[in-house]
Amino acid sequence: MEGSNLRDVVDKEAVMEMGKAAGIGLAGGSVWATASVLGATYIGIEQALEKYRRKKDFVNGSVAGFAAGATAMGFAAGSFRTGLRSGCALALTVALLHVTGMKDDEEEHH
């Protein structure tokens, strides 16, 4: 995608939904804040990758899972090692859900 930038990849509606989710979680306290950041990061990155790669497959979910786990859990624990482990665990979980058919690539994000 020559000449493109990140603004072309990120859908404005997805950004608004992520902001709402994060805001609700932050208002609810630290556990809910971590969960909302985890979910918002996952959805945002997965949708951006789908748009950028023009594919719906397990790679999008796995990369989003790693980024979300590493970001939310690493930040919450204040540890790089915890972030790395959490990212790997979430990426593996998403990949297994895809492989076993428990997560459908045709799902619509709401």
Backbone as a printed PyTorch tensor [residue, N CA C, xyz], in Angstrom:
tensor([[[  0.8390,  -1.1790,   0.0000],
         [  0.0000,   0.0000,   0.0000],
         [  0.8800,   1.2360,   0.0000]],

        [[  1.3780,   1.5770,  -1.1100],
         [  2.2730,   2.7100,  -1.2090],
         [  1.4970,   4.0140,  -1.0290]],

        [[  2.0830,   4.9290,  -0.2980],
         [  1.4640,   6.2350,  -0.0970],
         [  0.3720,   6.2400,   0.9550]],

        [[  0.1420,   5.1100,   1.6090],
         [ -0.9140,   5.0810,   2.6170],
         [ -0.3190,   5.4140,   3.9810]],

        [[ -1.2000,   5.7450,   4.8940],
         [ -0.7500,   5.9780,   6.2550],
         [ -1.7130,   5.2840,   7.2010]],

        [[ -1.4450,   5.3600,   8.4790],
         [ -2.2460,   4.6520,   9.4660],
         [ -3.6960,   5.1170,   9.4780]],

        [[ -3.9380,   6.3620,   9.1650],
         [ -5.3130,   6.8690,   9.1610],
         [ -6.1710,   6.1790,   8.1110]],

        [[ -5.5550,   5.7250,   7.0150],
         [ -6.3040,   5.0090,   5.9930],
         [ -6.6890,   3.6130,   6.4630]],

        [[ -5.9050,   3.0410,   7.3680],
         [ -6.1320,   1.6740,   7.8260],
         [ -7.1830,   1.6220,   8.9250]],

        [[ -7.1670,   2.5770,   9.8250],
         [ -8.0460,   2.5490,  10.9890],
         [ -9.4040,   3.1470,  10.6370]],

        [[-10.4360,   2.3780,  10.8880],
         [-11.8020,   2.8010,  10.6350],
         [-12.2520,   3.7330,  11.7590]],

        [[-12.8100,   4.8820,  11.3990],
         [-13.2190,   5.8650,  12.4100],
         [-14.2970,   5.3040,  13.3400]],

        [[-15.1960,   4.4760,  12.8120],
         [-16.2480,   3.8880,  13.6420],
         [-15.6420,   2.9340,  14.6690]],

        [[-14.6420,   2.1770,  14.2640],
         [-13.9730,   1.2650,  15.2000],
         [-13.2910,   2.0440,  16.3180]],

        [[-12.6870,   3.1610,  15.9840],
         [-12.0280,   3.9910,  16.9930],
         [-13.0460,   4.5160,  17.9910]],

        [[-14.2000,   4.9340,  17.5100],
         [-15.2460,   5.4280,  18.4130],
         [-15.7290,   4.3230,  19.3500]],

        [[-15.9250,   3.1120,  18.8220],
         [-16.3740,   2.0000,  19.6520],
         [-15.3200,   1.6320,  20.6970]],

        [[-14.0510,   1.6570,  20.2990],
         [-12.9780,   1.3600,  21.2440],
         [-12.9440,   2.3990,  22.3490]],

        [[-13.1440,   3.6550,  21.9890],
         [-13.1490,   4.7210,  22.9830],
         [-14.2840,   4.5730,  23.9750]],

        [[-15.4570,   4.2020,  23.4760],
         [-16.5990,   3.9920,  24.3690],
         [-16.3170,   2.8470,  25.3400]],

        [[-15.7970,   1.7350,  24.8170],
         [-15.5180,   0.5710,  25.6660],
         [-14.4790,   0.9090,  26.7230]],

        [[-13.4380,   1.5870,  26.3210],
         [-12.3900,   1.9560,  27.2730],
         [-12.9240,   2.9220,  28.3260]],

        [[-13.7620,   3.8670,  27.9200],
         [-14.3420,   4.8200,  28.8570],
         [-15.2310,   4.1610,  29.8830]],

        [[-16.0400,   3.2090,  29.4470],
         [-16.9190,   2.4800,  30.3650],
         [-16.0830,   1.6880,  31.3620]],

        [[-15.0470,   1.0320,  30.8630],
         [-14.1910,   0.2430,  31.7440],
         [-13.4420,   1.0920,  32.7460]],

        [[-12.9430,   2.2340,  32.3130],
         [-12.2090,   3.1120,  33.2210],
         [-13.1050,   3.6450,  34.3230]],

        [[-14.3660,   3.8570,  33.9950],
         [-15.3010,   4.3450,  35.0020],
         [-15.6260,   3.2650,  36.0300]],

        [[-15.4800,   1.9960,  35.6310],
         [-15.8570,   0.8860,  36.5080],
         [-14.7960,   0.4540,  37.4950]],

        [[-13.5810,   0.8460,  37.3370],
         [-12.5220,   0.4380,  38.2560],
         [-11.4030,  -0.2800,  37.5350]],

        [[-10.4000,  -0.6830,  38.2870],
         [ -9.1800,  -1.1820,  37.6640],
         [ -9.3520,  -2.5120,  36.9490]],

        [[-10.1230,  -3.4490,  37.4820],
         [-10.3220,  -4.7290,  36.7990],
         [-11.0740,  -4.5110,  35.4970]],

        [[-12.1100,  -3.7080,  35.5580],
         [-12.8890,  -3.4380,  34.3480],
         [-12.0890,  -2.5980,  33.3670]],

        [[-11.2450,  -1.7370,  33.8700],
         [-10.4040,  -0.9260,  32.9840],
         [ -9.4510,  -1.8220,  32.2070]],

        [[ -8.8380,  -2.7840,  32.8880],
         [ -7.9270,  -3.7140,  32.2180],
         [ -8.6790,  -4.5350,  31.1780]],

        [[ -9.8660,  -5.0270,  31.5410],
         [-10.6600,  -5.8290,  30.6100],
         [-11.1010,  -5.0080,  29.3990]],

        [[-11.4750,  -3.7640,  29.6300],
         [-11.9320,  -2.9450,  28.5070],
         [-10.7740,  -2.5610,  27.5900]],

        [[ -9.6080,  -2.2960,  28.1650],
         [ -8.4320,  -1.9950,  27.3380],
         [ -8.0430,  -3.2320,  26.5460]],

        [[ -8.1150,  -4.3920,  27.1670],
         [ -7.8180,  -5.6540,  26.4880],
         [ -8.7490,  -5.8490,  25.3000]],

        [[-10.0450,  -5.7130,  25.5250],
         [-11.0270,  -5.9000,  24.4540],
         [-10.9390,  -4.8500,  23.3710]],

        [[-10.7920,  -3.6050,  23.7700],
         [-10.7240,  -2.5180,  22.7880],
         [ -9.4740,  -2.6410,  21.9270]],

        [[ -8.3570,  -3.0050,  22.5390],
         [ -7.1120,  -3.1790,  21.7820],
         [ -7.2490,  -4.3340,  20.8080]],

        [[ -7.8130,  -5.4410,  21.2830],
         [ -7.9880,  -6.6220,  20.4230],
         [ -8.8480,  -6.2890,  19.2010]],

        [[-10.0200,  -5.7180,  19.4510],
         [-10.9490,  -5.4140,  18.3500],
         [-10.3300,  -4.4190,  17.3770]],

        [[ -9.7240,  -3.3710,  17.9060],
         [ -9.1440,  -2.3480,  17.0370],
         [ -8.0320,  -2.8800,  16.1500]],

        [[ -7.1340,  -3.6530,  16.7310],
         [ -6.0190,  -4.1870,  15.9440],
         [ -6.5060,  -5.2320,  14.9590]],

        [[ -7.4300,  -6.0860,  15.3790],
         [ -7.9480,  -7.1050,  14.4580],
         [ -8.6350,  -6.4570,  13.2540]],

        [[ -9.4480,  -5.4430,  13.4900],
         [-10.1360,  -4.7750,  12.3870],
         [ -9.1640,  -4.0130,  11.4960]],

        [[ -8.1700,  -3.3710,  12.0850],
         [ -7.1720,  -2.6560,  11.2770],
         [ -6.3910,  -3.6380,  10.4040]],

        [[ -6.0360,  -4.7930,  10.9600],
         [ -5.3130,  -5.8060,  10.1730],
         [ -6.1850,  -6.3740,   9.0550]],

        [[ -7.4710,  -6.6020,   9.3510],
         [ -8.3820,  -7.0880,   8.3070],
         [ -8.4410,  -6.1020,   7.1480]],

        [[ -8.5340,  -4.8420,   7.4810],
         [ -8.6210,  -3.8220,   6.4360],
         [ -7.2990,  -3.6990,   5.6820]],

        [[ -6.1840,  -3.7170,   6.3990],
         [ -4.8680,  -3.5600,   5.7800],
         [ -4.5020,  -4.7740,   4.9280]],

        [[ -4.7090,  -5.9800,   5.4900],
         [ -4.3250,  -7.2070,   4.7920],
         [ -5.3750,  -7.6730,   3.7880]],

        [[ -6.5990,  -7.1640,   3.9190],
         [ -7.7270,  -7.5800,   3.0820],
         [ -7.9700,  -9.0770,   3.1910]],

        [[ -7.8110,  -9.5980,   4.4060],
         [ -8.0340, -11.0070,   4.7070],
         [ -8.6790, -11.1300,   6.0720]],

        [[ -9.5070, -12.1600,   6.2270],
         [-10.0590, -12.5160,   7.5270],
         [ -9.5390, -13.9070,   7.8420]],

        [[ -8.5120, -13.9780,   8.6710],
         [ -7.9590, -15.2730,   9.0240],
         [ -7.4130, -15.2440,  10.4470]],

        [[ -6.8370, -16.3780,  10.8670],
         [ -6.3630, -16.4940,  12.2420],
         [ -5.1740, -15.5790,  12.5400]],

        [[ -4.4570, -15.1470,  11.5200],
         [ -3.2960, -14.2830,  11.7390],
         [ -3.7370, -12.9630,  12.3630]],

        [[ -4.8050, -12.3720,  11.8450],
         [ -5.3080, -11.1120,  12.3930],
         [ -5.6280, -11.2550,  13.8790]],

        [[ -6.3600, -12.3040,  14.2030],
         [ -6.7480, -12.5290,  15.5950],
         [ -5.5670, -12.8190,  16.5000]],

        [[ -4.6230, -13.5930,  15.9950],
         [ -3.4540, -13.9410,  16.8090],
         [ -2.5760, -12.7220,  17.0790]],

        [[ -2.3490, -11.9130,  16.0560],
         [ -1.5430, -10.7010,  16.2520],
         [ -2.2680,  -9.7430,  17.1940]],

        [[ -3.5740,  -9.5980,  16.9920],
         [ -4.3610,  -8.7270,  17.8750],
         [ -4.3580,  -9.2610,  19.3000]],

        [[ -4.4630, -10.5700,  19.4450],
         [ -4.4240, -11.1800,  20.7760],
         [ -3.1060, -10.9280,  21.4750]],

        [[ -2.0150, -11.0830,  20.7300],
         [ -0.7050, -10.8190,  21.3300],
         [ -0.5900,  -9.3650,  21.7620]],

        [[ -0.9620,  -8.4640,  20.8720],
         [ -0.8390,  -7.0320,  21.1880],
         [ -1.7170,  -6.6540,  22.3770]],

        [[ -2.9360,  -7.1700,  22.3900],
         [ -3.8500,  -6.8420,  23.4840],
         [ -3.3630,  -7.4130,  24.8060]],

        [[ -2.9570,  -8.6690,  24.7900],
         [ -2.4690,  -9.2910,  26.0190],
         [ -1.2160,  -8.6130,  26.5420]],

        [[ -0.2890,  -8.3390,  25.6400],
         [  0.9640,  -7.7100,  26.0470],
         [  0.7350,  -6.3000,  26.5580]],

        [[ -0.1380,  -5.5700,  25.8950],
         [ -0.3920,  -4.1860,  26.2910],
         [ -1.1550,  -4.1040,  27.6110]],

        [[ -2.3200,  -4.7350,  27.6510],
         [ -3.1850,  -4.5900,  28.8210],
         [ -2.6010,  -5.2650,  30.0590]],

        [[ -2.1800,  -6.5000,  29.9240],
         [ -1.7130,  -7.2230,  31.0920],
         [ -0.3070,  -6.7790,  31.5100]],

        [[  0.5440,  -6.4810,  30.5440],
         [  1.8740,  -5.9950,  30.8740],
         [  1.8250,  -4.6540,  31.5750]],

        [[  0.9590,  -3.7920,  31.0910],
         [  0.8100,  -2.4790,  31.7150],
         [  0.2020,  -2.6100,  33.1120]],

        [[ -0.8300,  -3.4590,  33.2330],
         [ -1.4930,  -3.6270,  34.5280],
         [ -0.5330,  -4.1870,  35.5750]],

        [[  0.3150,  -5.1390,  35.1590],
         [  1.2560,  -5.7380,  36.1020],
         [  2.5370,  -4.9220,  36.2410]],

        [[  2.7780,  -4.0450,  35.2730],
         [  3.9910,  -3.2420,  35.2990],
         [  5.2380,  -4.0660,  35.0110]],

        [[  5.0630,  -5.1240,  34.2080],
         [  6.1740,  -6.0320,  33.9530],
         [  6.2370,  -6.4170,  32.4830]],

        [[  7.4210,  -6.2640,  31.8850],
         [  7.6150,  -6.6700,  30.4920],
         [  7.4290,  -8.1780,  30.3510]],

        [[  7.9680,  -8.9400,  31.2740],
         [  7.8680, -10.4020,  31.2270],
         [  6.4030, -10.8500,  31.2830]],

        [[  5.6290, -10.2600,  32.1590],
         [  4.2040, -10.5940,  32.2490],
         [  3.4850, -10.2250,  30.9600]],

        [[  3.8150,  -9.0720,  30.4070],
         [  3.2170,  -8.6590,  29.1440],
         [  3.5360,  -9.6260,  28.0190]],

        [[  4.7810, -10.0530,  27.9360],
         [  5.1910, -10.9970,  26.9040],
         [  4.4720, -12.3290,  27.0530]],

        [[  4.4170, -12.8240,  28.2600],
         [  3.7190, -14.1070,  28.5090],
         [  2.2240, -13.9880,  28.2410]],

        [[  1.6270, -12.9100,  28.6810],
         [  0.1850, -12.7160,  28.4650],
         [ -0.1190, -12.5850,  26.9800]],

        [[  0.7180, -11.8570,  26.2630],
         [  0.5310, -11.7200,  24.8190],
         [  0.6210, -13.0580,  24.1100]],

        [[  1.6110, -13.8540,  24.4670],
         [  1.7580, -15.1830,  23.8550],
         [  0.5760, -16.0840,  24.1990]],

        [[  0.1350, -16.0300,  25.4460],
         [ -0.9930, -16.8670,  25.8620],
         [ -2.2660, -16.4910,  25.1100]],

        [[ -2.5290, -15.2050,  24.9670],
         [ -3.7370, -14.7790,  24.2700],
         [ -3.6480, -15.0620,  22.7750]],

        [[ -2.4720, -14.8830,  22.1810],
         [ -2.2950, -15.2050,  20.7640],
         [ -2.5250, -16.6910,  20.5210]],

        [[ -1.9850, -17.5390,  21.3870],
         [ -2.1780, -18.9880,  21.2560],
         [ -3.6490, -19.3600,  21.4330]],

        [[ -4.3040, -18.7360,  22.3950],
         [ -5.7280, -19.0140,  22.6320],
         [ -6.5680, -18.6710,  21.4040]],

        [[ -6.3330, -17.5080,  20.8230],
         [ -7.0850, -17.0960,  19.6330],
         [ -6.8060, -18.0380,  18.4640]],

        [[ -5.5350, -18.4080,  18.2750],
         [ -5.1870, -19.3350,  17.1920],
         [ -5.8890, -20.6790,  17.3830]],

        [[ -5.9110, -21.1790,  18.6170],
         [ -6.5900, -22.4520,  18.8870],
         [ -8.0940, -22.3480,  18.6650]],

        [[ -8.6760, -21.2180,  19.0310],
         [-10.1060, -21.0320,  18.7830],
         [-10.4070, -21.0640,  17.2860]],

        [[ -9.5390, -20.4910,  16.4850],
         [ -9.7160, -20.5200,  15.0360],
         [ -9.5500, -21.9330,  14.4860]],

        [[ -8.4900, -22.6070,  14.9050],
         [ -8.1820, -23.9460,  14.3900],
         [ -9.2820, -24.9450,  14.7450]],

        [[ -9.8200, -24.8440,  15.9490],
         [-10.8660, -25.7750,  16.3790],
         [-12.2470, -25.3850,  15.8750]],

        [[-12.3570, -24.2120,  15.2480],
         [-13.6410, -23.7820,  14.7080],
         [-14.5320, -23.0920,  15.7120]],

        [[-14.0150, -22.7960,  16.8920],
         [-14.8300, -22.1400,  17.9090],
         [-14.9490, -20.6380,  17.6790]],

        [[-14.0890, -20.0700,  16.8330],
         [-14.2000, -18.6640,  16.4360],
         [-14.3190, -18.6440,  14.9260]],

        [[-15.3970, -18.0560,  14.4560],
         [-15.6810, -18.0170,  13.0300],
         [-15.1090, -16.7430,  12.4260]],

        [[-14.4100, -16.8700,  11.2990],
         [-13.8350, -15.6930,  10.6350],
         [-14.9040, -14.7970,  10.0310]],

        [[-16.1020, -15.2860,   9.8830],
         [-17.1610, -14.5020,   9.2680],
         [-17.9680, -13.7080,  10.2880]],

        [[-17.5830, -13.7480,  11.5600],
         [-18.2850, -12.9890,  12.5950],
         [-18.2090, -11.5030,  12.2990]],

        [[-19.2300, -10.7870,  12.6550],
         [-19.2330,  -9.3360,  12.5290],
         [-18.9530,  -8.7400,  13.8950]],

        [[-18.0980,  -7.7330,  13.9440],
         [-17.8300,  -7.0080,  15.1930],
         [-18.9160,  -5.9620,  15.3720]],

        [[-19.4170,  -5.8720,  16.5760],
         [-20.4720,  -4.8850,  16.8510],
         [-19.9350,  -3.8060,  17.7170]]])
